[in-house]
Amino acid sequence: MNITEQSVNGVTVLRAEGRIDSGNAGEFESALLSAIGAEGTRLVVDMAQLSYISSAGLRCLLVAAKAARTKRGSIALSAMAPHIREVFDVSGFSSLFEIHADAAAAVAALGG
């Protein structure tokens, strides 16, 4: 897994590449929580290059969503491959997050 971070119009965009599983979920969670940081942070998790996410990765997103909500921030997800979207749909996580076709749409939706 590789994670890169950039700011686009005041919105933090985290790009996750490769696999997120129990072996690297801690690193993913740390990156998410670090990106949330301040009050009112707007975060997009771009999954265009994500090939796999396990339940450990889903848990990281849930922890991050709760942290963002506590700080009056928001998280949106973008560019999920069909098999990743299926994991979110089956687990019910699709109803917990705004999901957009690409990072640009997600940034725009968060007001960036």
N, C-alpha and C positions, 0 to 999 in steps of 0.2 A: 504494500500500500504506500502511496505517495500522496501527500497533502500539500497543496499550495494555497496561498492566501493573497488576495488583492482587494483594494478598495475601488468601487465603481460608484461614483456619484453619492458618496456617503454611505453606501451599503457594502458590508464585508462579504466577499465571495470566497468560499472555501471550495476548492476543487479536489475531490477524492478520486484517486486512480487505483485500479487493481481490485484487490479483495479486502473486505472488512470482515474479520472473523475473530474468534476468541483470542487468537494469538496477538492481534494488534488493536483490539477494541479499546484498550486503555489509552493508547496513543491517539486514536480517533477522538475519544471523549475529551482528552486533555486539549486537543486542538479546538474542538467545539467550544468548550468552556472558556478557553483563553480568548477566542474570537468574540464571545458574548460580552465578557468583561464589564463594560460600562453600562450605565442606565440608558435604556432606550435604544440599544444596539439593534440594527437590522442586519440579518444574516441570511445569505443564500448558500445552500449546500448544492453545488453543481455535481451531478452524478453522471455526466456524459461519458466519463472514462471508467466508471465503476463496473466491474464484471461480476461481483458477488457481494452480498451482504447477509450475514448470519443474524440470529436472534440477539447476539451480543452487540452487533452494530445497531440494531433497532433500539435496544435498550439505551445505548449512548445517545441516540437522537431524542429519546423520551426524556432522559435526564437533562439534555440541553434545552429542550422545549420548556420544561418546568423552570429551569434557571432563567431563561429568557422572559418567561411570563412574570416571574418574581421581580425582574428588573424592568418591567414594562417594555420589553423588546419583542422582536418577532423573528421567526424562522420560516423560510420558504425553501422548498426543494425544487430541483429542476433537472431536466434532460435524462429522465430515467429510461433505461432500456426496457423493453416489454417484460422480460423475465424478472427484472428488479421491481417494476410496477406491480407485477403479480404478487410478489412477496408482500408488498405494502397493502394490496387489496385483500389478500387472504387473511393477513394478520389484523386487519382493521386500522392500520396506521394511516391509510389514505384519508381517513376522516379526521385525523389529528393535525395534518399539515396541509398548507397550500402547496399544490404541485403544479409546476408550469412546464411548458414545452422546452424552454431553453433558459439559460441564465439571464439573458437580456430581458425576457418577459418577467422573470421573477424579480429582478432588480426594479423594473418599472412598477410592478405591483406593490412593492414595498416603499414606493415613493422616491426611488433613486433616479 
